[in-house]
């Protein structure tokens, strides 16, 4: 491809709208342009990189037995009502009516549609197992689209679905997809971690996320320094191996109410009373879809709302508003406590070892001191309720936990019968008995994978694309178009590389060399060939890798073979 015949509208300045590195660089490099909030057009060079990601996905999915389909983006409401997600999914589901007043939605995911297809077409155990996938646009009406293609409304997703006769078969399919996804992200040249995750609105019994490691990642993940344990913050476990009763059980002090005027926060109360946050119990009032509950947690810990939601088997969990807090506790926010509280109380495991603690007094400007478990209050149950924090140990091997930042690019789920049962996707087994099909679902954010690659691989000059998903593998830069022999030598190298199957860009613009260098670095093309008059006099050209600071001289006559070998070497390094 010749630069002058292509369309690469680059920016010198960082666009004001761009908050993260990938968004900045994709706009500057002419990969994307914003149409409206959370909706982007992919320009030619961005589309080239996107298609390369898609091709890697297809290669590995086909290799693992996946069968590609293409499903509609508009879904009838009836299907979503059958599964129970029409109301549950929430405001992110863009609903509308057609001219015949039929309710429909734009697809945020395709579990209902693929299950409907399977229940119509698959009826016998002889047709199972089966693995369908697609690469299709999705739409989720994000309340706050941001970070470019990292969190947008309209996006391209690879979603896949396995259908099996039983749990054993489903587990096998899941492991195949787990390995397949690892090959996909390895094939994209990415460093990633597989972490335990919450299943969220998709549901199911178990799920894992693929996190691309990047200092700029929006997600915090927890990994073990010794074993393979890894989880996102929502799912990270805190195991309790402390005492089941407080050390001070024989020295309980008398309960006392203390005036704490205008002291609401943990920091204000503990400073006023000259105690540590570790000696205070927070009482947080939550409203679920079915009840009001109180979560009790140590003052220096934070409630993990996902853990609480899963423990309660609730569809939704949110902090109570001030009115509800006052109704339940008799006091404003900041003064809630467990003594005399009439709602269900769930305590974090750490409270088992606490004695003579500070709590809210359920009265304005009042706290209790010397509150004790069993004597003054009794939770309904104990559980792991908190977010993991520095200093916590691995729940598997007790080694130190490490905190890293990551970007979710893939998510795989064991669904069980979450969709097949309500949609009546069944088959007849060998005995002619009707059985419910067992499902799994597997997603990859295609454009997110591109953006994550940029977040993981960039410098002050621009993107540093891994070669499998770079828009071009190499770029040829004739530095003095009007100098004798420069254009001819550059053209020969360019044509020879094309003949060898190298995806190469010829920068044939009549511009200063510095401008061409800057654009090549911005675009992140892995291999650059500088063809200049001075080096040509000695029969040489420059080869520079985007990952290296210095260029090397190579014989001009051998340049195509050397460059082709270097491209192969870059691919081989990822295996």
Beta strands, then each sheet from edge to edge (+ up, - down):
strand 1: 32-36
strand 2: 39-42
strand 3: 67-68
strand 4: 74-76
strand 5: 95-97
strand 6: 103-106
strand 7: 130-139
strand 8: 154-164
strand 9: 192-196
strand 10: 206-213
strand 11: 219-224
strand 12: 230-232
strand 13: 256-259
strand 14: 281-288
strand 15: 292-298
strand 16: 317-319
strand 17: 344-348
strand 18: 357-363
strand 19: 366-371
strand 20: 381-383
strand 21: 401-416
strand 22: 426-428
strand 23: 434-436
strand 24: 438-445
strand 25: 458-459
strand 26: 462-463
strand 27: 474-478
strand 28: 504-507
strand 29: 527-531
strand 30: 540-545
strand 31: 552-555
sheet 1: 1+ 2-
sheet 2: 3+ 7+ 8- 24+ 21- 10+ 9-
sheet 3: 3+ 7+ 8- 24+ 21- 11+ 12-
sheet 4: 4+ 6- 5+
sheet 5: 13+ 19- 18+
sheet 6: 16+ 14- 15+ 17+ 20+
sheet 7: 22+ 23-
sheet 8: 25+ 26-
sheet 9: 28+ 27+ 29+ 30- 31+
end
